Amino acid sequence: MSVPFLDLGAAYQELKDELDAAYQRVMASGWYILGEEVERFETEFAAYCEAAHGIGVASGLDALHLALRACDIGPGDEVIVPSHTFIATWHAVSHAGATPVPVEPIEATYTIDPARIEAAITARTRAITPVHLYGQPADLDPILAIARRHGLKVIEDAAQAHGARYKGKRIGAHGDAVAWSFYPGKNLGAFGDGGAVTTNNADLAERLRLLRNYGSREKYVNQAQGYNSRLDPLQAAFLGVKLRHLDAWNDRRRGLAQAYLQGLADSPLTLPVVPEWAEPVWHLFVIRHPQRDTLQRQLTEAGIGSLIHYPIPPHRQPCYADAGYDDRRYPIATRMAGEVLSLPMGPHLSREQFGCVLAYMSENDRTGFESSIGKR
């Protein structure tokens, strides 16, 4: 049996009637930029995230970038970021004209280590950007406490954490702003690009609405030097449909994750760890193995899809080659990049497909798996 890493088309098939109706409604409206569809989704998504305000934008990268700009972070400033994350977290800081300052993660959870943050703070530090990576919340309370002590903003990257909870509260308004991506593969994914920022700060929300739309409240009147970064009404309508099913889909992911954790508990793989205060949504199920590349080749040969999130740490990317990052300072991120592997995970992974993955990597097959790796 062939097992895809993620079947995006299955979501459409499950919700076809609702999504088709949303498409017809938007197309018949004659309104294709901002408007009621976007406003409705912004309100619904903010409420879901337990936040006061939601601002739809064109992508997750734009959500991070505009949140930084709305907080007046720019040239000469520094922003603390995880050393292990998707490159967009760093790019947003760079696009704002600021400098990303990497801090290593906690190995067990992959999220930024609060105990290492304070040592990275300088007189130029303006914000901390924790990432709720792979759907696992970062440990926010100590991060927020550090931010308060030093007068810093906290701008969360929640691109992979739709519906996750930290100490019982939804991710969405712990920090000053929370940036979201609706890239199609996300837990709440559009059928194209899209993003949003949620916040409890009314002034910040208004600033974000200005910045996303040419700095304008009124057509041809521009209060700020803004951008063109607006969530499309069509994508907003699709996202509104999917939002109604998000909790159920996240529950399916949790069931798969629990089965993985139980089925692979005695394997030679390093499995993800969930702190008692975290309720992850398992955007990805990431394992580690020192011979990751060989394992991935074997999975491919067995017809099982997998992906590497992420094969090159940001400080080693060519685009930051001239930034002067000392590779020796980020051994954890470097090691993770060589070991992480994401197994099939999603609300439409069938029992048969999941069973195929688990059987391949289970107790019964592990001896052959290990000896096979040793021969290559």
Summary of the structure (lengths in Angstrom):
residues: 376
radius of gyration: 20.9
end to end distance: 24.6
largest distance: 68.8
contacts: 1298
relative contact order: 0.16
helix: 44%
strand: 16%
